[in-house]
Amino acid sequence: MTTTNPRRSSGSIGPRDTTGYRIFTWANNGFLVVLSLAMLFPFAMLVAQSFSSPAALKAGRVGIWPVGFTLDTYKFLMQNQMFWLNYRNTVVYTVVATVIAMVLTTLMAYVLARRHLRARGFLVGIVVFTMFFNGGLIPNYVLISALGMKNTIWAIVVPGAISVFNLLVMKSFFENQPLELEEAAQIDGLGWFGIFTRIVLPLSQAVLATMILFYSVGFWNDWFAAFLYLDRQELFPVTLFLRNVIAGASSTASEGAAAAGMNSATQIAESVKAVAMILTLIPILCVYPFVQRYFVSGVMLGSVKG
């Protein structure tokens, strides 16, 4: 007895060939295009403001196209030594903090993922508890000061070394790896550290790439820790430099006005904000395309299963 596939039979119409499906596809694509444009619109405005004259910005005449095209603000900011010193600090803080965070998070997640670990449920409970409750701002400040980490790089990279959310995602990812591989490695004589470095980590590239992006973006954008624990301007990250420009607490605006031959520092401040934001965003925008393809396998497999 033979059967005929209705989708392959001559003259048959599949679900994707119907008018309703084609209308849904067009509507769905149109919605996604509109949503993408809405997300790109603020960035386009920021780029236009960075290339516009301060007077046009002050008058509110800038949309998504530059008005009074000029590169003076870029030249001024790139000649500011403190901006580049703070920029270098951000790169150093981000790299060091991400390395520390990945080492600690990976090791802890692997240990908590072992089902034969004694008091595993209790340890996971303590970790989850810290996700909702913490000591608060003042105890953290007193602790960092008492440990002598104030005005050092460690005040930036150590307190946020382990994110509970990232830890739980990575733990779930490790739990879903086949136990047969570890058992075979144990039969071949590998210890737990050997299994972790030679079996588990090579199979976890997706979640590792995702976590590296999460941590690096978080440390790159963070300015509050530096605002609390750093007093010397030469130690500031560029995000705190940008925050001071936006808050008007920096002399950059008045210096820029003097360099541009303007009487009002307010005009140059608006332009400096836009240029500083663009220069701050560029590194993350360059890194994102190389790791975004790991998001589905790295995050979904770690968060849905287990």
N, C-alpha and C positions, 0 to 999 in steps of 0.2 A: 504493500500500500504506500503510495507516495503522496506527499503534501506539497502545496504550493505556497510560497511566501507571498502574502498579499502585497508587500512593498515592492517586490521584484516582478510581479506579474505585469504584463504589458497593459498600459493604460490605467493602472491603479494610481491613486493619489494618496501620498503619505501625509502625516500630520504637518510636516513642514511646508507642504505645498499648498496649504489652505490659505484663503484670503485673510482669515483671522490671525494666523500665525505671522504672516507678512506684515500686517498692520501692527501687531505687537512688537515685532522686531524693529520696525521703523520708529515707533514711539519710544521704545527702550533706548535705541541709539540716539535719538534726539534729546531725550532726557539726560543721558550721560554727557553728551556734548555741551548742553547748557550748564550742567553741574561743573564740568571741567572748566568752562569759561568763567563761571562764577568764582572758582578757586584761583584761577590765574589772574583775575582782574586786580586784586590788591597788589600782587607782585608786579604786574605791568605798571600800575600807578607809581609804585616805589621806584622802579627803574626810570620812569619818565621824570619823577621829581629829582632823582639824582643827577640828571643831565640838564635840568632846567635852571634858569637864573634865579637867585634868591629873591629878587623883586617879584618875579612871576609867582613864586611859591607863596610869598607873603600876601599877594593879591588874590590867591586862590584861583588862578587861571589855568592850572595844570591838570589835565585829565590823564589819558593813557598815552599822550604824545608830549614830548618835551616842548617847552615854550622858552624861547631865548636860550637855545642850546649852548652849553658851556661845560668845560672840563676843569674849571678853576677850583671847584670844591674837591674834586679827586686829587688834583695836584697839591692842594693845600694839605689835605689829610695824609697823603702819602709822604709829605715832607715832615710830618709830625713824628718825631722820634718816639714819643711816649705811646702813640698809637701802635707802632710796630713792636715796641717792647711789650706792651700788653697783649698784642696779637701772638707774639712768641710764647708768652706765658700761657695763653689759652691752649696752644698746641701742646706744650709740655704737660700741662695739667691733664689735658684730655688723654694723651697717650699713656701717661703713667697711671692715671686713675682707671682707665679701661683695662690695662694689663692686670693691675691688682684685682679689680672687680671680676674679671673673667677667671683668674686663677682661683680666687676664693669661692665664687659662685659655682664653678664647675666641680670643684672638689666636694663642696658641701652637698650639692645636688646629687652627685653620684653616691655619696655615703647614705643619704636619706632615701635613695631609690632602692637600696638593698633591702629586700623584704625580710631577710633573716636578722637584720640589725635589732639588737635588744633596745627596748624603750623607743622604738622608732615612732610610734604614734605620739608619745609624749613629746619627743623632740620636734616633730612636725607641728604639734599644737603650740609649743613655745614660739616657733618661727611665725606661725600664723597670728599669734597674739600680738607680736610686735608690729604686725601689719596694720593693726587697728589702734593700738595704744602705744604711746612713747612717753619719754620723760618730759618733753616740752622744750621750748626754746631756751629758757633760762638755765635749766639743768645742763643742757647740751653745751651752752656757752661756758658755764663754770667748769664742766668736765674738760673741754678742749683747752681752756686756759690753764687748768691745774696740771694737765699733761704736758704743758710747755709747747703745744703745737701751734699756738697763735703766731701769726706772721711767718708761718712756714708753709711749704707746699703740702705737708701732711694734714693740715687743717682742711684742705680742699679735697684731697684724694681718699682719705681714710674713712670719714664718717659715712659716706654714701657708697662704701665699697660693695655692699650686698643689697640688692633690691629684692624684696620678698617675692614680688610678682614674677620677676625674671627667674628667681630660684625655683619657684613652683612649676613654671613652664618647663624649665630644663629638667627638673626632677621627673615630671610626667613623661618627657621625651625619653629619658633613660629607662624608665620603667617599661616602656613599650618595645624596647629592643629585645630580640629573641634570647632567652636564657641558654639555648643550646650552644650558642657561640661561646659564651663564657665557660660553659661546662667543658667544651672541647678544648678551650685554651688552658683550663686547669689540668686536664688530662695530659696536655703537652708540656706541663711544668711551669706555666706562667703564674705568678702571684697576682694579688689584687691590683697593685700599682702597674704591673706589666699589662694586665688585661685592660686597665683604664687607659693607658697611654697607647697601646698597640692595637686594641680592638675597638674600644668604645669611642674614643675621640675621632679616629678616622671615619667612623660611621655616623658621626654627629656634626658633620660640616654645616648642614642646613641650620640647625639650632644655634651653633656657635657663631655663624655669620650674622644671624638675626640678633643675637644677644650683643655682639660687638657693636652693631649699629645702634641698638637701643641705648646701651651704656654711653657710647661715644657722643651721640646726639644730646643725651641728658647732661653729660659733663660739659659739652661745648656750650650749651645754652645757659648753664647755671651761673648765676651771678650772686645769689643771696648768701651762699656760704662765704664767698670772698668779701661781701659787704659786711658780714659779721666779724670775721676772723682776721682780716687783713687791714692794716692801717697805713701801710706805705704804698704810695701810688705806683712805684716801680714793680710791685708784686701783683698788681691788679690784673685780672683777665680782661680781654677786650670787651666782654659783655658788660662788665662793670664800668669800663670807659664809656661804652654806649649808653648805659643807664644814667651816668652822670651828665652826659650831653643832653639826653632827653629831659632829665630833671632840672637842667639849667645849673647844676652844681659844678660844672667844669668851666675852665677858662678858655676852652677850645673855641667856643662861639665868639667870644670877644676877640680872640687872636685871629680867627678867620675873618671877622669883620674888618679888623685893622689891615690884614693882608690883602683883602679885596677892596680896600679903600672905601668902606661903607661906614656910615655913622651908626647904623642900628645893628646890634649883635643878634637881634631876634631873627632878622632876615637870613643871615648866614647859618644860624642854628638849625633852621628847618632843612636847609640843604645838607648840612653836616649829618643830621639824623639819617636822611635817606642814603647818603653815600656810605656811612658807617654800617647801616643795615645790609646794604648790598655786599660790601666787602666781607661782612661776617657770615653771610649766607652762602657765599660761593663754595667754600670747602665742603660743606655738608651736601650741597647740590651735586658736587662732583663725585662724592662717595656713594650717594644713594643708588644710582643706576646699577652699580656693580653688585649690590647685595640684595636689592629688592626682589630678585627672582627666588630667593630662598625663603621669603616670607610665608608662603602657603605651607610648604613642608616643614619649616622651622617652627612656626607658631601654631598652626592648626593641629599638627600631630602631637604637639606638646600640651595643648590646652584642652582638646576635645576628648581624647582617649584617656583612660585611667581615671 
